Amino acid sequence: MDTTMDRDREAQRVLDQYGRLLRTVTDALLPGYPEEAEECVQDALWAYVDGPQTWDPTRGSEKTYLCVLVRSRAKDRRRRLAARREDSLEEHQGTLWAEDHAERSALRDGVRRVLEALGPEERRLFTLRFLYQWPSAEIGRTMGLSPNGVDARVTRLRKKLKRLLAQQGLGWDGKEDTR
C-alpha cells in the first residue's frame, strides 16, 4: 500500500507542478478535443510516474521531459483522429454562407457533390489543409509525404476544386486570388 500511496503522491506533485503547462501543450495540438487532450496528459503523467527511470536528468529537466512525453502522445492522438475522421459538410455549416435558404441549399448541395467527386486521399488532404488548417509539414508526416509533396498536391487540389465548383455553377469570377 505504501508504494501505491507514494505513486499517487508523486502523480499529484507532478500534476500540481506541471499540470497547466502540460494541458497547454495538448490543447495547442488537439484544439476542439478537450477530452483527448486530458487523456494525453493523464497517459503521460502515469507513464512518468510508473517509469521514472526513463527520465535522464543529464539530458534535460523534468519539465522538458514531461512536455516531450505529452507532446508525443498528443501528436499521435491527432494523427489517429485525422486518419479515421472524415468531416461531413454539416459540421462546418457556419463557414459557408449565402443570402437566403434556397441559395444556402444550392451551395451546400453543390459543395457536397464536389467533395464527393474527390478521392479519399483528396478529401483527407482537403480536410487537413482547408478545415483544420494544418501546415504542410504536419500533413506530410500524417500522410507520408514531404512538405513539398503536400504543397504540390494542394496546388493540384485547388485547381481541381475550382474546376469542379465552376461545373456546379459555384465558380469564382477570377477577381479574387484562390490561394
C-alpha positions in Angstrom: 0.0 0.0 0.0 2.9 2.3 0.7 4.1 2.1 -2.9 0.6 2.9 -4.2 0.4 5.9 -1.9 3.9 7.0 -2.9 2.9 6.7 -6.6 -0.3 8.7 -6.1 1.6 11.4 -4.1 4.2 11.6 -6.9 1.4 11.8 -9.5 -0.3 14.6 -7.6 3.0 16.5 -7.2 3.7 16.4 -10.9 0.1 17.4 -11.7 0.2 20.3 -9.3 3.6 21.5 -10.5 3.2 20.9 -14.3 -0.5 20.2 -15.0 -1.3 23.6 -16.5 1.8 23.5 -18.8 1.1 20.0 -19.9 -2.6 20.9 -20.7 -1.5 23.9 -22.6 0.8 21.7 -24.8 -2.0 19.2 -25.5 -4.7 21.9 -26.1 -2.5 23.5 -28.7 -2.1 20.2 -30.6 -5.7 19.0 -30.1 -7.9 22.1 -30.4 -11.5 21.1 -30.1 -10.8 17.8 -28.4 -10.6 18.6 -24.7 -11.2 15.0 -23.6 -8.5 13.7 -25.9 -6.1 16.4 -24.6 -6.9 15.5 -20.9 -6.3 11.8 -21.7 -2.9 12.6 -23.2 -1.9 14.5 -20.0 -3.1 11.5 -17.9 -1.3 9.0 -20.1 2.0 11.0 -19.9 1.6 11.5 -16.2 1.2 7.8 -15.4 3.9 6.8 -17.8 6.3 9.1 -16.0 5.2 8.0 -12.5 5.3 4.3 -13.4 8.7 4.5 -15.1 10.8 7.4 -13.6 14.0 5.6 -14.6 13.3 6.5 -18.3 14.0 10.2 -17.5 17.7 11.1 -17.7 18.3 14.3 -15.8 21.6 14.8 -17.7 19.6 15.2 -20.9 17.0 17.7 -19.7 14.8 18.9 -16.9 11.9 17.1 -15.6 9.6 19.8 -17.0 11.1 19.3 -20.5 10.8 15.5 -20.3 7.2 15.7 -19.3 6.4 18.2 -22.2 8.1 15.8 -24.6 6.0 12.9 -23.3 2.7 14.8 -23.5 3.6 16.3 -26.9 4.4 13.0 -28.5 1.1 11.5 -27.1 -0.9 14.4 -28.4 0.6 14.3 -31.9 0.0 10.5 -32.1 -3.6 11.1 -31.0 -4.1 13.9 -33.5 -2.8 11.6 -36.3 -5.1 8.8 -35.3 -8.1 11.2 -35.1 -7.2 12.6 -38.6 -6.8 9.2 -40.1 -10.2 7.9 -39.0 -12.2 11.1 -39.3 -13.8 12.4 -42.4 -15.9 15.5 -41.7 -19.4 15.9 -43.1 -20.3 19.2 -44.6 -23.0 19.7 -41.9 -20.3 20.0 -39.2 -19.0 23.1 -41.0 -22.2 24.9 -41.9 -21.2 28.1 -40.2 -18.2 28.5 -42.5 -20.3 28.7 -45.7 -23.0 31.4 -46.2 -25.5 32.5 -48.8 -28.2 35.2 -48.8 -31.2 33.0 -48.5 -32.3 29.5 -47.8 -32.5 28.5 -51.4 -29.0 29.8 -52.1 -27.7 28.1 -48.9 -29.3 24.8 -50.0 -27.8 25.1 -53.5 -24.4 26.0 -52.2 -24.4 23.1 -49.7 -25.6 20.6 -52.4 -23.0 21.9 -54.9 -20.1 21.7 -52.4 -21.3 18.2 -51.3 -21.2 17.0 -54.9 -17.8 18.5 -55.4 -16.4 16.8 -52.3 -18.0 13.5 -53.3 -16.2 13.8 -56.6 -12.8 13.8 -54.8 -11.0 10.6 -53.9 -10.4 9.6 -50.3 -6.9 10.9 -50.2 -8.0 14.2 -51.8 -10.8 14.5 -49.2 -8.4 13.8 -46.4 -6.0 16.5 -47.8 -8.9 18.9 -48.2 -9.9 18.3 -44.5 -6.5 18.7 -43.1 -5.5 21.7 -45.1 -8.6 23.7 -45.5 -10.8 22.8 -42.5 -8.1 22.1 -39.8 -5.5 24.4 -41.5 -2.6 22.1 -40.7 0.8 23.2 -42.0 2.4 21.2 -44.9 5.0 19.5 -42.7 2.4 18.1 -40.3 0.1 16.9 -43.2 3.2 15.3 -44.7 4.0 13.4 -41.6 0.4 12.2 -41.3 0.1 11.2 -45.0 3.6 10.0 -45.5 4.6 12.8 -47.9 7.3 15.5 -47.9 6.1 19.1 -47.3 6.9 19.9 -50.9 4.8 16.9 -52.0 1.9 18.2 -49.9 2.2 21.7 -51.4 2.2 20.2 -54.9 -0.9 18.2 -54.1 -2.7 21.2 -52.6 -2.0 23.2 -55.7 -3.5 20.4 -57.9 -6.4 20.1 -55.5 -7.1 23.8 -55.6 -7.2 23.7 -59.4 -9.5 20.6 -59.4 -11.8 22.2 -56.8 -12.0 25.4 -58.9 -12.9 23.4 -62.0 -15.5 21.2 -60.1 -17.0 24.2 -58.4 -17.3 26.0 -61.8 -19.1 22.9 -63.2 -21.6 23.3 -60.3 -22.1 26.9 -61.1 -20.2 27.9 -57.9 -17.0 29.2 -59.6 -15.1 32.3 -58.7 -15.2 35.2 -61.1 -11.4 35.4 -61.3 -11.1 38.7 -59.4 -10.1 37.0 -56.2 -7.0 35.1 -55.5 -8.0 31.5 -54.8 -4.9 30.7 -52.8 
